[in-house]
Amino acid sequence: MRWSFSIGKFAGTVVRVHITFFLLLIWIWFMHYQIGGMAAAWEGVAFILAIFACVVLHEFGHALAARRYGIRTPDITLLPIGGLARLERMPEEPRQELFIAVAGPMVNVVIAAIIFVALGGTAGIEQMLQVENPRADFLVRLAGVNVFLVLFNMIPAFPMDGGRVLRALLATRLSWARATQIAANIGQGLAFLFGFLGLLYNPLLIFIAIFVYLAAAAEAQNAQIRDVANSVLTGDVMVTEFTTLDRSATIAEAIDRLLATTQNEFPILDTRGRMDGLLTRNDMIAALKETGPDAPVVSVMRTGLPSVHRRQSLTEGFRLMQEKSVPAVAVVDSEGRLVGLLTHETIGEMMMVRSAMPEGFRFGRLRRQAPLPPRP
């Protein structure tokens, strides 16, 4: 995620902090300083850090549960609104997603139970509800936050864990796409409820409502792509009309191609027609500022991009794009030569065309048949 940096790697997962998290710490420090001075300000910061330590443990609960099914978690990112564990792929069975989704809130249950026992069982509900009161006991408030995290995360709406639990339960009876659509609709209904309550009580609920609504829409779209991808070949969706670059090309030449076309990604080919790397528009602009127009494209191109055979299912290309977080996947023939590119734009276009096609019409007939243009 952009604007985030690593604070360490634990059990194979990189923990990252988004820069906006520090804005939250500054705001908390200032608010507590107004209430109780310097001591209260630093205690407020310490309390927020303790909360986010619990959030990290929550996300590692998901990560460890996913590892049980052979799913890696490349990174966990801390945001002001919580944590985000990025799985390399979605679980394949409903029971797997159910186990992974529940694992996070169970960590918070354990943390709250440990704190409750450590306090000798004296913490009451009223005390734990005083989360915003800096004069209340630190550990009691922390136990209350963990109880809140369990309840909040089990709301049946994406991207909360409750949305994934709901989908997993529905998927035991329905198709994955249908289960996702129903769960997304429920989540968007709750988003409207949050927005209405936010207008009446707390404006923060409006922000949560927008976040939940967009997340539900994105999850539904992702499920639709996965469902369609099973019946479509990568070669039916790839872009075949694009400009390529030679290894000897310079940034200035790449900029010329950028201005002359509508492309954002430019493959760099060797003499055999195999892709050596990819140069994106952002890469060009950054290189133009840092190294100048005469720098060779090979010095700034992205290497190691995944590839997929043109006859493979689109599911494989889509999976590689998500796992590797790359702007494009190379589509190759049996000899490894580049014959097309799979991008986020082509997948989006495929979904729009698919939704407009008559019932029973074969999508493969619409594939562009133009040959790969000669290298400039």
NORCORZI-V40749 format. One record per pair of residues at least 12 apart in sequence whose ideal C-beta (glycine too) atoms are under 10 Angstrom apart, sorted by the first residue. I is the first residue (numbers start at 0). J is the second residue. Records with the same first field share a line. If there is no record, write none. Layout:
I->J, J
//
This chain:
0->15, 17, 74, 76, 78, 83, 85, 324
1->17, 18
2->15, 16, 17, 18, 19
3->15, 16, 17, 18, 19, 20, 74, 76, 77, 78, 83
4->16, 17, 18
5->74, 76
6->55, 77
8->74
9->55, 59, 62, 75
10->59, 62, 63, 66, 72
11->62, 66, 71, 72, 73
12->55, 58, 59, 62, 63, 66, 71, 72, 73, 74, 75, 84, 85
13->72, 73, 74, 75, 76, 85
14->55, 58, 59, 74, 75, 76, 77, 82
15->74, 75, 76, 77, 78, 82, 83, 85
16->51, 75, 76, 77, 78
17->76, 77, 78, 79, 80, 83
19->77, 78, 79, 80
20->47, 51, 76, 77, 78, 79, 80
21->79
22->79
23->44, 47, 51, 77, 78, 79, 80
24->43, 44, 47, 48, 51, 79
25->44
26->43, 47, 79
27->40, 43, 44, 45, 46, 47, 48, 133
28->40, 41, 42, 43, 44, 47
29->43
30->43, 131, 133
31->43, 44, 46, 47, 133
34->132, 133, 134
35->133, 134
38->133
39->133, 134
40->133
42->133, 134, 137
43->133
45->137
46->130, 133, 137, 140, 141, 144
47->79, 144
49->137, 138, 140, 141, 144
50->81, 130, 140, 141, 144, 145, 147, 148
51->77, 78, 79, 81, 82
52->77, 110, 141
53->82, 106, 107, 110, 111, 114, 141, 144, 145, 148
54->75, 77, 78, 80, 81, 82, 83, 103, 106, 107, 144, 145, 148
55->75, 77, 82, 84, 106
56->82, 103, 106, 107, 109, 110, 145
57->75, 81, 82, 84, 102, 103, 104, 105, 106, 107, 110, 145, 148, 149, 152, 160
58->72, 74, 75, 76, 77, 81, 82, 83, 84, 85, 102, 103, 106
59->72, 75, 82, 84, 102, 103, 106
60->84, 99, 100, 101, 102, 103, 104, 105, 106, 107, 109, 160
61->75, 82, 83, 84, 86, 98, 99, 100, 101, 102, 103, 104, 106, 160, 163
62->74, 75, 84, 85, 86, 99, 102, 103
63->99, 102, 103, 106
64->90, 95, 96, 97, 98, 99, 100, 101, 102, 103, 105, 106
65->84, 86, 87, 88, 89, 90, 95, 96, 98, 99, 102
66->86, 99
67->95, 98, 99, 102
68->86, 88, 90, 91, 92, 94, 95, 96, 98, 99
69->87, 88, 90, 91, 95
70->86, 87, 88, 89, 90, 91, 95, 99
71->85, 86, 87, 88, 322
72->84, 85, 86, 87, 99
73->85, 86, 87, 322, 323, 324
74->324
80->203, 206, 207, 210
81->148, 151, 152, 158, 159, 210
82->103
83->158
84->99, 103
85->321, 322, 324
86->99, 321, 322
87->318, 321, 322, 323, 324
88->318, 319, 321, 322
89->163, 175, 221, 222, 225, 318, 321
90->163, 167
91->175
92->167, 170, 171, 175
93->163, 166, 167, 168, 169, 170, 171, 172, 173, 175, 178
94->167, 168, 170, 171
95->167
96->163, 164, 166, 167, 168, 170, 175, 178
97->163, 164, 165, 166, 167, 168, 170, 171
98->164, 167
99->160, 163, 164, 167
100->152, 153, 159, 160, 161, 162, 163, 164, 165, 166, 167
101->152, 153, 160, 161, 163, 164, 167
102->160
103->148, 149, 152, 153, 159, 160, 163
104->145, 148, 149, 150, 151, 152, 153, 159, 160, 161, 164
105->149, 160
106->145, 148, 149
107->142, 144, 145, 146, 147, 148, 149, 150, 151, 152
108->145, 146, 148, 149
109->145
110->141, 142, 144, 145, 146, 148, 149
111->127, 141, 142, 143, 144, 145, 146, 147, 148, 149
112->142, 145, 146
113->142, 145
114->127, 138, 139, 140, 141, 142, 143, 144, 145, 146
115->127, 138, 139, 142, 145, 146
117->138, 142
118->136, 138, 139, 142
121->136, 139
122->136, 138, 139, 140, 142, 143
123->139
124->143, 146
125->139, 143
126->139, 140, 142, 143
127->139, 140, 141, 142, 143, 144, 145, 146, 147
128->140, 143, 146, 147
129->143
130->142, 143, 144, 146, 147
148->160
151->207
152->164
153->165
154->185, 186, 189, 193, 207, 211
155->168, 182, 185, 186, 188, 189
156->182, 183, 185, 186, 187, 188, 189, 190, 192, 193, 207, 208, 210, 211, 212, 214, 215, 218
157->179, 182, 183, 185, 186, 187, 189, 190, 210, 211, 212, 213, 214, 215, 216, 217, 218, 219, 221
158->186, 210, 211, 213, 214, 215, 217, 218
159->186, 189, 207, 210, 211, 214
161->182, 185, 186, 189
162->179, 182, 183, 185, 186, 189, 211, 214, 215, 218
163->179, 182, 218
164->182
165->178, 179, 181, 182, 183, 185, 186
166->178, 179, 180, 181, 182, 183, 185, 186, 218, 222
167->182
168->182
169->181, 182, 185
170->182
174->222, 226
175->222, 225, 226
176->219, 221, 222, 223, 224, 225, 226, 227, 229
177->222, 226
178->222
179->215, 218, 219, 220, 221, 222, 223, 225, 226
180->215, 218, 219, 222, 223, 226
181->219
182->215, 218, 219, 222
183->212, 214, 215, 216, 217, 218, 219, 220, 221, 222
184->215, 219
185->215
186->211, 212, 214, 215, 216, 218, 219
187->208, 211, 212, 213, 214, 215, 216, 219
188->211, 212, 215
189->207, 208, 211, 212, 215
190->204, 205, 207, 208, 209, 210, 211, 212, 213, 214, 215, 216
191->208, 211, 212
192->204, 208, 211
193->205, 206, 207, 208, 209, 210, 211, 212
194->206, 207, 208, 209, 211, 212
195->208
196->208
197->209
220->347, 350
221->317, 321
223->350, 353, 354
224->313, 314, 317, 321, 346, 347, 349, 350, 353
225->313, 314, 317, 318, 321
226->314
227->313, 314, 317, 346, 349, 350, 353, 354, 362
228->312, 313, 314, 315, 316, 317, 318, 346, 349, 350
229->312, 313, 314, 317
230->312, 313, 314, 353, 361, 362, 363
231->312, 313, 314, 316, 317, 346, 349, 353, 361, 362, 363, 366
232->308, 309, 310, 311, 312, 313, 316, 330, 362, 363, 366
233->307, 308, 309, 310, 311, 312, 313, 314, 315, 316, 317, 319, 328, 330, 331, 338, 339, 341, 345
234->307, 308, 309, 310, 311, 313, 316, 330, 332, 338, 339, 341, 363, 366
235->309, 313, 349, 361, 362, 363, 364, 365, 366, 367
236->313, 316, 317, 330, 339, 341, 342, 345, 346, 348, 349, 350, 352, 353, 362, 363, 365, 366, 367
237->307, 309, 313, 316, 327, 328, 329, 330, 337, 338, 339, 340, 341, 342, 345, 349, 366, 367
238->262, 264, 327, 330, 339, 340, 341, 342, 344, 345, 348, 367, 369
239->309, 330, 337, 338, 339, 340, 366, 367, 368, 369, 370, 371, 372
240->260, 262, 339, 367, 369, 370, 371, 372
241->256, 260, 261, 262, 264, 265, 266, 327, 337, 339, 340, 342, 371, 372
242->255, 256, 257, 259, 260, 262, 265, 266, 372, 373, 374, 375
243->256, 262, 265, 266, 267, 268, 272, 274, 337, 340, 371, 372, 373, 374, 375
244->256, 265, 266, 267, 268, 275, 276, 277, 278, 296, 297, 300, 374, 375
245->267, 268, 269, 270, 275, 296, 297, 374, 375
246->267, 268, 269, 270, 275, 276, 295, 296, 297, 300
247->267, 295, 296, 297
248->265, 267, 278, 295, 296, 297, 300, 374, 375
249->286, 291, 292, 293, 294, 295, 296, 297, 298
250->278, 282, 283, 284, 285, 286, 287, 289, 290, 291, 292, 293, 294, 295, 296, 298, 299
251->283, 287, 291, 292, 293, 294, 296
252->292, 295, 296, 375
253->265, 267, 278, 280, 282, 283, 286, 287, 292, 294, 295, 296, 299, 300
254->280, 283, 284, 286, 287, 292
255->292, 375
256->278, 283, 375
257->278, 279, 280, 283, 284
259->375
262->279, 280, 340, 342
263->278, 279, 280, 281, 283, 326, 327, 342, 343, 344
264->277, 278, 279, 280, 282, 301, 304, 325, 326, 327, 340, 342, 344
265->277, 278, 279, 280, 282, 283, 296, 300, 327, 340
266->278, 300, 304, 327, 329, 337, 339, 340, 371, 374
267->295, 296, 297, 300, 301, 302, 337, 374
268->336, 337, 371, 374
269->336, 337, 374
270->374
271->334, 335, 336, 337
272->331, 332, 334, 335, 336, 337, 338, 371, 374
273->306, 329, 331, 334, 335, 336, 337
274->300, 302, 304, 306, 327, 329, 330, 331, 335, 336, 337, 340
275->296, 297, 300, 302, 304, 337
276->296, 297, 299, 300, 301, 302, 303, 304, 329
277->300, 301, 302, 303, 304, 325, 326, 327, 328, 329, 340
278->296, 297, 299, 300, 301
279->299, 300, 301, 325, 326, 327
280->326
281->326
282->296, 299, 300, 301, 326
283->296, 299
285->299
286->298, 299, 300
287->299
301->325, 326, 327
303->323, 325
304->319, 320, 323, 325, 326, 327, 328, 329, 340
305->318, 319, 320, 322, 323, 325, 327, 328, 329, 341
306->319, 328, 329, 330, 331, 335, 337, 341
307->319, 320, 328, 329, 330, 331, 339, 341
308->330, 331, 332, 333, 335, 338
309->330, 331, 332, 333, 338, 339, 341
310->330, 332, 333
311->330, 331
313->341, 345, 346, 349, 362
315->328, 341
316->328, 329, 330, 341, 345, 346
317->341, 343, 346
319->341
320->341, 342, 343, 346
325->341, 342, 343
326->340, 342, 343, 344
327->339, 340, 341, 342, 343, 344, 345
328->340, 341, 342, 345
329->341
330->345
332->371
336->371
337->371
338->370, 371
339->366, 367, 371
349->362, 365, 366
352->365
353->365
//
